[in-house]
Amino acid sequence: MLEPTPYKYLNFVKFPELYNWSVQYLHESKIQFNKKYPLVRIGEFLTRNKTAVIIEDDQTYKRATIKVRNGGVSLRDEEIGINIGTKNQFLISEGQFLLSKIDARNGAFGVVPEELNGGIITSNFWTFDVDYTKVNPHYLTLLTTTDSFIAFCEQASNGTTNRHYLQEPLFLNIKVPLPTLDEQNRLVAEYVQSEYAATDLFAKILEETRESGHQLLEKLGISPRRKKSDEIYKMAFIDFSKLRDWCVDRATQQDGYQSTKYKTATLSDMVLCADIFRGKNPRYESSDSYIINQKCVRWHEIDMSFAKPVNSEWLQRVDEDSFTKEGDILINSTGEGTLGRAAVVRGEAIGKMYDSHVLLIRLNKFLINPDFLAAVFNSEYGQEQVNNVKSAQSTKQTELGIGNLKKIIFPLPPMNIQNAIVADIVRSRRQNEERRILRNSILSNALTNFETQIFE
């Protein structure tokens, strides 16, 4: 980098080290590595591999993707060649080191796994052959996904838009600490051991979530959900008093939504549901007033960090009765992948307006526990109904709508049963939250332990 000089405004750099014309890069790019390990150029143990392949229309190809922040290399999809627009691509092999030249500044580095052997990448990815006599590529992955290295890559990337590209000469000329292979393997093994513990916790979170969902349906007397392919009707009879829709598919599915324990209800019952509001089309601008959008409405909770500022005068003209109140339910009414998510209003979400992609349900809380109904909406049982009643199913512009929301059926047990169900759900979520905190702590401590041995 720059050589120290007695001059205030003038510094010198050796021409062989001039890999970037950015003064900021030359002046500020520093990684404080631990001096107990020798520093070796990345280019001494990585060699760029450009095995080209021309995509053939009748062949199926495995396409790779790299998740940022040590998320690893994984299979993006398998696609037939005729559907792949970029015909000139590159082959990758198991054990190679792979990076995204666009997202290197976000830690998009990793090792090609066995399942991607023979996969393909575009020119936005670089693949390198690894000298296994010098480096464990998993050690290099850990090193390159640390905050310090990512910050360096941000400085070593350039571009006129957000698509800042890492510069290959800069990357290959970075000097990194290179312990002996035994030491590298030890560092990797320590991290992997922690990763296994974190993975085990994640598996328990998933299992607890599944079991909680199954228990909810069992307590409500709902049959396990069946795939449509399992349902074959030749002739079906529907009680006219229970017929809520003239659509054959929806009508024949209604029996599957009935409870063997309790009567079912819908939000069209005005005794149960005081009102349903659709949000407003806001006037967005920088201000101290915020509106809830569909990104705020997560599964079971409202995250106000995603709220957007709106015009204060516009907000003051909105009918106060439609603002959120404690115990209201917000449910996303549009968007593929977000539609149907429901959460109960509490805390800082009280007294807020919401945009037109969100519906508000105001219940008679003497008859329905809002947390109970939100749990039913978010269950497999509720989401299956949301998927069946939503409009515009042939496109991605799906919408739930107030009318369709009122068609959704739910069991209505006595209030004491609802409260007991909610208590069990809260207990399950609290247990999972403790697991998430522990999992994050294990991974954070593992990375910190690695960094303290590599960086000053």
N, C-alpha and C positions, 0 to 999 in steps of 0.2 A: 504494500500500500504506500501511502505518502511517506516520504522521508522527512524527519524533523529538520527544520531550518531556522535560522535566526530571524527570518523575515515574517512579518505580520500577515501580508497578503499574498505571498508567493511561496509555493511548495513545489517539490519535484517528485516525479514518479518514474521508475525505470520502465522503458518501453516494453520489455517482455511481460511486465505486470499490468500493462494498460489494456485491460479486458473490457472496459466500459468507459465511455466518454462522460459519464455522469460525475460531476464534481462531488455531489452528495454521497454517491457510492464510494468514491475514492477516499473521501475525507471521513465518512462516518461508519463505513462497514467494518465492524469488528465483532469477532466472536471470542469471548474470553474462555478458552479451553484450559483444562487442567494440564499443567506442565509435566506431570509425572509420566505421561504417555507421549511417544514420538508423534509429531504431526506429519501426515502423509497426504499428498495430493490424491483426490478422489480418482483422478484419471490414471493413477498407477494401479488401481485394482478394478476399475470399471472400463469396459470398452463398448462403444456404441455399436449396436447391432441393427442393421437396416435390411432385414430379409424381406424383400418386396413380394407381394402377391397380387395378382389381378383377380378380382372377384368374378366368379362364374355364376351365371344366373340360376343354374340348376343345383348348385351346391348349398349346403347349410353351414353357417359359420357361427362360431362362438365369439361374442363381442365382450370386451373387458371394460370395467370401470374401476376407478380408484376413489375411495371415500377419503375425505379430508381428515386431518388431525388423527393420523394413525388408524384410520378406519379400515385400511387394507385393500388389496386388489380382489375383486370378485367378478362373477359372471353377471354381466348386464342383461343379456338375453341371447337367444339363438335365433338367427334370422336367415331366411333363404336369400341367395345372392340377388335375385331379381328385384328384391325390395330394398337393397342397399344402394344408396345413391353414389357414394364415393367408391369408385371401382379400384383405385390404386391404394392399397393398404399394406400393412406390414404384419408378419407372423411373429408370435411370441412363444416362448417355451418355458416350461416349468423351471423355477429357480432363478430366472432372470430378474434383474432389478428394473422396476418400471416406475415412471413418473409422468405427471401431466405438466407440460410446459406452461399451461395456463394457470393451473391451481397449485403449482409448487409452492407459491407464496401462502397457501392455506394448508400446507402439509400433505399434499397428495403424492405420497411415495409408498412403495410397497414391493413385495416379492410375488412373482407369478405363481399361483398355486397349481396343484396337479390338474384340477378340473379345467384349467384354462390352457393346458398344453396344446399348442396348435391353434390357439385363438388368434384373433386379429385386432389391430389397433389402427387408428388414423394417424396422420402426421402430427396431431396435437399431443401425442404421447411419444415418449422416448423409451426404448428398451436397451438395457445394457447387459452384456455378458459379465459374469462375476468371476474374479480370480479367487477361488475358494481356498487357495493356499495362504491368502493374506487376510481375507475378511469374511465374516459371517454376514450374509446380506440382511438378516433379521436385526443384527446389531446396527447396521447402517440405516435400516428403516427407523429404529428407535431414535437414533441420533438425528436423522433428518426431519423427524416430526416433533422435535422439541420446540418450545417457543423461541429460543435464541436462534436456532437455525432457520425457522420460518421467517423471523424478522429479517434475517440476512437475505433470504430469497426474495423478500418483498423489495429490498433495495437492489437486488441483482436482476430484477425483472423490469422490463420497460415496455411502453406502448402508449398510444395516444388515447385509448379508451380504457374501460375497466378490464379489458382482456390484456393484462400485462403478461408478457411472455418471459420466462426464464431464459437466460442466455447460456447456451451450452458451454462455451469456453470458460465462462465464469464458474459454472457449476463444477466442471472437471478440474479446475485449478484451485478450488477451495481445499485448504489443508485441514484435515480433521484428525483427532486423536485416534491412534490405531494401537490398542493394546495387543498382546499376544492372542492367538486364536483361543487358547484356553481361557484367558481372561474375558474375551468377548463372549464366549459360550456361557461363562458363569453369569455375566451381566444379563444376557438374554434369558437364561434359565430362571433367574430370580424374577424377572419381569413376567415371564410366561406363567410361573407358579401363581403369581398374584392374579394374572389374567384368568387362569382356570377358576380361582376362587370367585372372581367377579362373574364369570360365565355361569357358575353354579348358582349364584344368587339370582341372576337374571332368569335362569330356568325355573327357579322357585317362584319368582314373581309371575311368570307366565302361567305356571300351573295353578297358583293361587287365584289368579284372575279367571282362568277357565272354570275352576271348581266353584268359585263364588257365583259365576254366571249360571252354572248347572243347578246349584242349590236354589238360586232365585226362582228358576222355572219350576223346580220340583215343589217348592213351598207354595207356588201359585197354582199348582195343578195343571201345568202346561206340558204337553207332550214334547219330547225332544224334536228339534227341527229336522225336517226331511228335505232332501234335494228334490227339485222339481222333476228330475228324471226318474225318481222313485215313485212319483204319483201318477198313476194311470187311471183315468176315468172313462168308463163306457157310458154310464148313466148316473146322474147324481140328482138327489132331491134336496131342496133347500126350504126350510120353514120360511114362509113369506114374511113373517114378523121379524125375522132375522136378516132379511135381504137388504143390504145397504148399498149395493152396487149392481148394475145390470151387466157388468163385465163378467163373462163366464169364468175366466181365470180367477178373478178376485172373489167371485161368489163361491166357487168350489173350494177356495182356500180358507174361507171364513171358519169352517168347522175346525180347522187346525189351530185356530186362535182362541177357541173356547177353553174354559177352565173346567176341570173335573171337580174343583172344590168351591169355586166362588162364581157369582154372577159376573158378567162382563159389562163394561160401560164404554162410552165414548165421550169426547169433549163437546159433543153436540148437546149434551144434557146441561142445561143452564143452571140446574141446582148444583152440579159439581163444578162447573167452569163459569166463573163470573164474567170473564171477558178474554178475548184474544186480540192482540194488536199486531199490526205489521209496522216495522220500523219506517223511518223517514229517509228520503233522499237528501243527504246533507250538503251543506256548502263548506267544503274543506278549505281551511286557511289557518295560518299560524295564530294560535291564541291560547288562553288558559282554559278553554272549554273543550271537553273531549267527548267523543261518541264511541260506543261499543260497536265493533264490526264482527263479522263471522270468524275472523282469526282469533278474536278474544274468547269465543265460546269453544272451550276444549271439552273433552270427555269429563263430565262431572264437575268442572270448575270453570270460572271465568278469570282469564288472565288479562288484567287491565294494562299490562305493559305494551300490548298491541293496539290500545285505543288510539284514535287519531284526532287531532285538533280540528275544530270546526268554528265557523263564524258565530260569535257570541250572540249577536242580535238575532240571527236566524233561530238559534236555539231557544231564546227567550219567547219566541212566538209559538213554539210548539205546545200543544195541550199538556198541562202538567200531569193529568191523570194517566197519560200513556208512558210517563217516565217509570223506570224500574222501582219496585218496592221489594222489601225483604220477603223472601219466600216465593217471588215470581219465578217462572221457569223461562229461560231463553233457549230457543232451538233454532239452529241454522236452517234456513228455508231454501237455500240454493247452493250450487257448487258440487261437482263430482268429487267425492272423497271427504267433503265437509258437511254435506247435507244430512240433517238428522241428529247431529251432535246436540246434546241437551245438558244444561247446567242450571243450578239453582242460584238465584241472586242473593248475595250476602256481602257484608263488608264494604269495600270501596266501590263495588258495582251498584250499590243502592243509589237511587236518585239520578240515574244516567239515562240518556237517550241512546237508541241503537239504530243502525242503518236499515235500509229496506231489504237486506239479505237475511234479516233476523226476525223471528216471530216471538212475541211475549205471551205466555199463558198465565193468567191470574186465576188461581183455584179457590174454591171454598175450602179453606184449610181445616175446617171442622170435620170435613168428610174425606179429604185426600191429603196425605203428607206429601209435600212437593218433592222431597228427596226420594220417596218411594216411586212416584210417577216418573221422575227423571231417570231413575235406575231402570225402570221398565222400558222407557224409550231407548236407552243406551244398550239394552240387552240385545242378544241375537234375535229374540222374539220381536222386539220393537223395531229393530233395524230392518228385519225382513219385511215388515209391514210398510215401513217408510219407502223401501225400494219398490214395493208393489204399487203404492198409491201415487208416487211422484209423477209429475207430468213430464212431457218431452223426453221419454226414455230412449228415443232413437238418436238423440244428440247428447252432447255433454252439458247443454244448457238446461239442466234439470231443476225443477222447482217443486217444493212441497206444497205451499199455499195453505191458506186457512181452511178452505173447503176440504182439501184432502187430509189435513191434520185431524179434522173432526171425524174422519172415517176410521181412524186407528182405534183398534179394540184393546182394552186392557182389563184384567181381572180386578175386582174391587173387594178385597177382604175387609173385615172390620178394622177400625183405626188401631186397635191394640196390636193386631197382626202386622199391619203396615209398619208401625213403630218398631216392632221387634225385628222385622226384615231389614229396616234401615240401620238399626243398631248393629246387626251382623255385618252388613255391607261396610259400615264405617270402621268396624273392627278389622275387617279384611284389608281395607285400603290403608289403614294406619300401619298394619303389619308390613304391607308391601312398601309403604313409604320409608319405613325403617330399613328395609332391605335395600332400597334404592340409595339411601344416604350411605349405608355401609359399603355398597358396591362402588359408588363414586369415590368414597374415601380410600378404598383399597387401590383403585386404579391411580388416583392422584398421588398416593404415597409411593406406589411403585415407580411412577415416572419421576417423582422428586428424588427418590433413592438413586435412580439411574443418573439423573442430571447432576446430583452432588458429587458423583464420582467422575464425571466427564468435564463439567464446567467449574470455573473458579467461583 
